């Protein structure tokens, strides 16, 4: 797999992390730089290392995870999105749903990186430099996540709670997109 293909693949994998990062910026407008780095780091870490797990598992895990990967991603994203929407309707919802909570960060990191696991399985079949692949995927996802948080913060100040609800809708839409892509193909 050539360098340009790895870049394009990384951009595609990072889109879910970007959308989740926008949601995080919408939820917590006062995210400090180091807090944004923490969120982006976890998203990038999971996005970069899920392909390694897939690559190591190779063909044997493909038959097990392929039938359910879309359901796992769909469930995690829809549950998180619904929770965001419900919590945004409450006056104190920011206290209830905290994008700085480690459990929340890990949950969204897993949900957005399930597809990367399947990509890793394909890495086991196609000749790829796995170290280069995880470095590129990690860097692209980190940058996309930082940009997403910034966009969410800037938009959130201007448009208020409606955009915070939109963050939940974005997560649900990503989950539905993943499900449809896998069920239609």
MARTIMI-968359 format. One record per residue (C-alpha): residue in one letter; x, y, z. Coordinates in steps of 0.1 Angstrom, whole numbers, plus 2048, in hexadecimal, padded with zeros to 3 digits. Example, Ala and Ser with C-alpha at 12.3 -4.5 7.8 and 13.67 -1.06 7.14 Angstrom:
# MARTIMI-968359
<node residu="a" u="87B" v="7D3" w="84E"/>
<node residu="s" u="889" v="7F5" w="847"/>
This chain:
# MARTIMI-968359
<node residu="x" u="800" v="800" w="800"/>
<node residu="x" u="80F" v="821" w="7F6"/>
<node residu="x" u="813" v="841" w="80A"/>
<node residu="x" u="7F6" v="854" w="7F9"/>
<node residu="x" u="7DE" v="837" w="7FE"/>
<node residu="x" u="7E8" v="836" w="823"/>
<node residu="x" u="7E1" v="85C" w="826"/>
<node residu="x" u="7BF" v="858" w="815"/>
<node residu="x" u="7B6" v="83A" w="82A"/>
<node residu="x" u="7C0" v="84E" w="849"/>
<node residu="x" u="7AA" v="86B" w="840"/>
<node residu="x" u="78D" v="854" w="83A"/>
<node residu="x" u="792" v="843" w="85C"/>
<node residu="x" u="796" v="864" w="86E"/>
<node residu="x" u="774" v="872" w="862"/>
<node residu="x" u="761" v="861" w="87E"/>
<node residu="x" u="77A" v="86E" w="898"/>
<node residu="x" u="777" v="891" w="889"/>
<node residu="x" u="751" v="890" w="88D"/>
<node residu="x" u="753" v="883" w="8B1"/>
<node residu="x" u="76D" v="89F" w="8B8"/>
<node residu="x" u="755" v="8B9" w="8AB"/>
<node residu="x" u="73B" v="8AB" w="8C3"/>
<node residu="x" u="753" v="8AD" w="8E0"/>
<node residu="x" u="75A" v="8D1" w="8D9"/>
<node residu="x" u="735" v="8D7" w="8D8"/>
<node residu="x" u="72F" v="8C6" w="8F9"/>
<node residu="x" u="74B" v="8D8" w="90C"/>
<node residu="x" u="753" v="8F9" w="8FD"/>
<node residu="x" u="76E" v="900" w="917"/>
<node residu="x" u="785" v="8E4" w="90D"/>
<node residu="x" u="7A8" v="8EF" w="914"/>
<node residu="x" u="7C4" v="8E7" w="8FB"/>
<node residu="x" u="7D3" v="8CA" w="910"/>
<node residu="x" u="7B0" v="8BB" w="914"/>
<node residu="x" u="7AA" v="8BC" w="8EF"/>
<node residu="x" u="7CC" v="8AB" w="8EB"/>
<node residu="x" u="7C1" v="890" w="903"/>
<node residu="x" u="7A1" v="889" w="8EF"/>
<node residu="x" u="7B3" v="88A" w="8CD"/>
<node residu="x" u="7CF" v="874" w="8DB"/>
<node residu="x" u="7B7" v="858" w="8E5"/>
<node residu="x" u="7A3" v="85B" w="8C5"/>
<node residu="x" u="7C4" v="859" w="8B1"/>
<node residu="x" u="7D2" v="83D" w="8C7"/>
<node residu="x" u="7B4" v="826" w="8C2"/>
<node residu="x" u="7B1" v="82F" w="89D"/>
<node residu="x" u="7D6" v="827" w="898"/>
<node residu="x" u="7D8" v="807" w="8AC"/>
<node residu="x" u="7B7" v="7F6" w="8A2"/>
<node residu="x" u="7C6" v="7EE" w="880"/>
<node residu="x" u="7E3" v="7DE" w="892"/>
<node residu="x" u="7CB" v="7C7" w="8A5"/>
<node residu="x" u="7BA" v="7BF" w="884"/>
<node residu="x" u="7DC" v="7BA" w="873"/>
<node residu="x" u="7E7" v="7A2" w="88F"/>
<node residu="x" u="7C7" v="78F" w="88E"/>
<node residu="x" u="7C7" v="78D" w="869"/>
<node residu="x" u="7B0" v="776" w="856"/>
<node residu="x" u="7A5" v="761" w="875"/>
<node residu="x" u="794" v="77F" w="886"/>
<node residu="x" u="785" v="78C" w="866"/>
<node residu="x" u="769" v="772" w="866"/>
<node residu="x" u="761" v="779" w="88A"/>
<node residu="x" u="761" v="7A0" w="88B"/>
<node residu="x" u="755" v="7A8" w="868"/>
<node residu="x" u="731" v="79D" w="86E"/>
<node residu="x" u="72D" v="7B3" w="88D"/>
<node residu="x" u="746" v="7D0" w="88A"/>
<node residu="x" u="72B" v="7E7" w="87C"/>
<node residu="x" u="713" v="7DE" w="898"/>
<node residu="x" u="72C" v="7E5" w="8B2"/>
<node residu="x" u="735" v="807" w="8A3"/>
<node residu="x" u="710" v="80F" w="89D"/>
<node residu="x" u="706" v="806" w="8C1"/>
<node residu="x" u="722" v="81A" w="8D2"/>
<node residu="x" u="71D" v="839" w="8BC"/>
<node residu="x" u="6F7" v="839" w="8BE"/>
<node residu="x" u="6F7" v="834" w="8E4"/>
<node residu="x" u="710" v="850" w="8E8"/>
<node residu="x" u="6FD" v="867" w="8D0"/>
<node residu="x" u="6DB" v="861" w="8E1"/>
<node residu="x" u="6EB" v="867" w="903"/>
<node residu="x" u="6F9" v="888" w="8F6"/>
<node residu="x" u="6D8" v="893" w="8E8"/>
<node residu="x" u="6C5" v="88A" w="908"/>
<node residu="x" u="6DF" v="89A" w="91E"/>
<node residu="x" u="6DE" v="8BA" w="909"/>
<node residu="x" u="6BA" v="8BE" w="911"/>
<node residu="x" u="6C2" v="8C1" w="936"/>
<node residu="x" u="6CE" v="8E2" w="945"/>
<node residu="x" u="6EB" v="8D1" w="956"/>
<node residu="x" u="6F4" v="8B9" w="93A"/>
<node residu="x" u="718" v="8C4" w="938"/>
<node residu="x" u="71C" v="8B5" w="95B"/>
<node residu="x" u="70D" v="894" w="94F"/>
<node residu="x" u="721" v="88F" w="92F"/>
<node residu="x" u="745" v="898" w="931"/>
<node residu="x" u="75B" v="893" w="913"/>
<node residu="x" u="779" v="895" w="92B"/>
<node residu="x" u="76D" v="876" w="93D"/>
<node residu="x" u="785" v="859" w="935"/>
<node residu="x" u="769" v="840" w="931"/>
<node residu="x" u="758" v="857" w="918"/>
<node residu="x" u="778" v="85D" w="905"/>
<node residu="x" u="780" v="838" w="903"/>
<node residu="x" u="75C" v="830" w="8F8"/>
<node residu="x" u="75D" v="848" w="8DB"/>
<node residu="x" u="780" v="83D" w="8D2"/>
<node residu="x" u="775" v="819" w="8CF"/>
<node residu="x" u="755" v="822" w="8BD"/>
<node residu="x" u="768" v="836" w="8A3"/>
<node residu="x" u="784" v="81D" w="89D"/>
<node residu="x" u="770" v="7FD" w="897"/>
<node residu="x" u="774" v="802" w="871"/>
<node residu="x" u="799" v="806" w="876"/>
<node residu="x" u="79A" v="7E2" w="884"/>
<node residu="x" u="78B" v="7D6" w="863"/>
<node residu="x" u="7A5" v="7EA" w="850"/>
<node residu="x" u="7C0" v="7D9" w="864"/>
<node residu="x" u="7B3" v="7B8" w="85A"/>
<node residu="x" u="7B7" v="7C3" w="835"/>
<node residu="x" u="7DB" v="7CE" w="83F"/>
<node residu="x" u="7E2" v="7A9" w="846"/>
<node residu="x" u="7D9" v="7A0" w="822"/>
<node residu="x" u="7E8" v="7BE" w="810"/>
<node residu="x" u="80D" v="7C6" w="813"/>
<node residu="x" u="80F" v="7E4" w="82A"/>
<node residu="x" u="829" v="7F3" w="841"/>
<node residu="x" u="814" v="7F1" w="861"/>
<node residu="x" u="82B" v="809" w="874"/>
<node residu="x" u="827" v="824" w="85A"/>
<node residu="x" u="802" v="81E" w="858"/>
<node residu="x" u="7FC" v="822" w="87D"/>
<node residu="x" u="812" v="842" w="87E"/>
<node residu="x" u="7FE" v="852" w="861"/>
<node residu="x" u="7DC" v="847" w="86E"/>
<node residu="x" u="7E5" v="854" w="891"/>
<node residu="x" u="7F2" v="876" w="885"/>
<node residu="x" u="7D5" v="87C" w="86D"/>
<node residu="x" u="7BB" v="872" w="887"/>
<node residu="x" u="7CC" v="888" w="8A1"/>
<node residu="x" u="7CC" v="8A6" w="88A"/>
<node residu="x" u="7A8" v="8A0" w="87F"/>
<node residu="x" u="79D" v="89C" w="8A3"/>
<node residu="x" u="7AE" v="8BD" w="8AF"/>
<node residu="x" u="79E" v="8CF" w="891"/>
<node residu="x" u="77C" v="8C0" w="89A"/>
<node residu="x" u="77D" v="8CB" w="8BE"/>
<node residu="x" u="787" v="8EE" w="8B3"/>
<node residu="x" u="76A" v="8EF" w="89B"/>
<node residu="x" u="752" v="8E2" w="8B5"/>
<node residu="x" u="75D" v="8FC" w="8CE"/>
<node residu="x" u="75A" v="919" w="8B6"/>
<node residu="x" u="738" v="90F" w="8A9"/>
<node residu="x" u="72B" v="906" w="8CC"/>
<node residu="x" u="730" v="929" w="8D9"/>
<node residu="x" u="71C" v="938" w="8BC"/>
<node residu="x" u="6FF" v="920" w="8B9"/>
<node residu="x" u="6FA" v="912" w="8DC"/>
<node residu="x" u="6E7" v="8F3" w="8E6"/>
<node residu="x" u="6DA" v="8EC" w="8C3"/>
<node residu="x" u="6FD" v="8E4" w="8B7"/>
<node residu="x" u="702" v="8CF" w="8D7"/>
<node residu="x" u="6E5" v="8BA" w="8CC"/>
<node residu="x" u="6F3" v="8B8" w="8A9"/>
<node residu="x" u="712" v="8A8" w="8B9"/>
<node residu="x" u="6FC" v="88B" w="8C4"/>
<node residu="x" u="6EC" v="889" w="8A2"/>
<node residu="x" u="70E" v="888" w="891"/>
<node residu="x" u="718" v="86A" w="8A6"/>
<node residu="x" u="6F7" v="858" w="89E"/>
<node residu="x" u="6FC" v="860" w="879"/>
<node residu="x" u="71F" v="851" w="879"/>
<node residu="x" u="711" v="832" w="889"/>
<node residu="x" u="6F5" v="82F" w="870"/>
<node residu="x" u="70E" v="836" w="853"/>
<node residu="x" u="724" v="81A" w="85F"/>
<node residu="x" u="707" v="802" w="863"/>
<node residu="x" u="6F9" v="80B" w="840"/>
<node residu="x" u="71B" v="808" w="830"/>
<node residu="x" u="71F" v="7E5" w="83E"/>
<node residu="x" u="6FB" v="7D9" w="838"/>
<node residu="x" u="6F9" v="7E6" w="814"/>
<node residu="x" u="71B" v="7D9" w="809"/>
